[in-house]
Amino acid sequence: MKKQIRIVKKGEDDSNILYWLTLTAKERMIELEKMRQQINQRKYGARQGFQRVYRITQRG
């Protein structure tokens, strides 16, 4: 599959808007979660997890 890049001005890409409008709210959330996982996989690989660990202590 050959990747294609097409540059469009903001608001002129009707196909993208129409696609998202055809989805239900639940389907949109599922698609967003898939995209989030793909981005995290590319950025962090198998080393996913919390970026920081905080410890709460009581001073006294």
N, C-alpha and C positions, 0 to 999 in steps of 0.2 A: 504494500500500500504506500503510495507516494503522498507525503504530507503537503498540504497546500496552505499557504498563508495569504489571507486577503485582508487588506487594511480598509476599514470603513470608519466613517465618522460616527461619533456617539449619537444614537437615536436613529441611525439609518439601517441598522441590521435587523430587519423585521423578522427574519427566520428564527433568530435566537429568541426574540421576545415571544413569538407565536409558539415556539416549542415549550417554553416555561409556562405559558398561559394554559396550555392543554393539560398540564399535570395537576393532579390534586395536591393539596397541601402536604399530605403524607408522602406522596411520590417525590415532591420537591425536596423534602427533608432527606429522603433516602438518597437521592442524587447528590445533594450537597455533602452528605456523609461520605459517599464514594469518592467525590472529588477531594475532600479533606484527607482521606486515607491515602489517595494517590500522591498528593503533594507531600504529606508526611513521609511516605515511603521513599520518594525521590530525595527529600531533604535529609532525612535521618537514617534511612535504610532500616536495618533490623534493630537498631538501637533506639527504639522509641520508649518513651516513659516521661516521667515528670522532669522538667528542666532543673528544678531546685527542690530541696527537701528542707522544710522548716521545722524547727523544734520549738514548742511553746513550753516555757518554764515559768515557774512561779517564784518571784523574788520575795524574800521575806525574812 
